[in-house]
Amino acid sequence: MRYRRHQMMTAPAEPRSELWRLALGLVLCIVIWFGLARGVISVLGSVMQGDAYLTLLERLQTGTTPQSLLLVLLLTGALGVGVMMVAEMLHHRRGVSLLGPWRLFRWDFLRVTGALVVLNAAVLVLPPWDFLTATRPGLPLGTWLLCLPATLVVIFIQTGAEEVFFRGYFQSQLAARLRHPVIWLGLPSLAFGLGHYMPDVYGDNALMVAGWSALFGLAAADLTARSGSLGPAVALHFVNNVMVFAGISMGGEMSGLALRQWPFGPEDTAAVAALLPLDLVMIGVSWLTARVALRL
């Protein structure tokens, strides 16, 4: 009964919920995503000088400048375009149906975002934390403020695209065919974790980071099923990524938009391993905060 609202997400998926369609659709989403992203990069290459283009490609691998990280996050939006196209063409359902009822999506997103902003602000300013002494400066404040509007927009695009793919499409199409929650909550969450398995970046912590991501995906999946819209999951993902990308990031890769940085990078296995349990607790608290905000 706690997932009865999920029918608002699964009902549009039921007429064409064959598993072969879902499997094909997942592949097509990835192909379209990479194709569109590669097309954008190729267009940039045609209008940039040789050295500048090579520098851009190098920086896209690391995201250590504001421009490169903004572009990396923006290109993830192509995944959302691919999902919408697949929903329309392969499943004959409106692409916007992947969000759930629009009014519910909008209202749930705003409520959960507001609650999570208050939660994160409290964590930052209340003892025993002292983030100013525990972190080092990132972007200068003026540059950070100048980039902030674009940062918020591209993070919303990036998190929205990922949620539309994993929870809006994968989860709802799977739930329309296979009714057991363990399946349609678990498989997309495991896939989300697998997508964050990066041994070249995190080394010995790669499995731990992937497990953290899978649990984050499970929290987002549960909120989607309880609320009947993608709004809470997008809000959870959006606020989390704003804190990670624009707030306090690890040094090195993907730190180009952060106001503050931890004095270590993803290659520091001991420091990352110590930080992950705290992040896991924050996921749980954020999930509970979202439920309270929605009274679920």
Salt bridges, closest charged atoms under 4 A:
GLU14 OE2 - ARG179 NH2 3.56
GLU18 OE1 - ARG21 NE 2.78
ASP108 OD1 - ARG111 NH2 3.78
GLU162 OE1 - HIS237 NE2 3.42
GLU163 OE2 - ARG167 NH2 2.67
GLU163 OE2 - HIS237 ND1 2.68
ASP222 OD2 - ARG226 NE 2.66
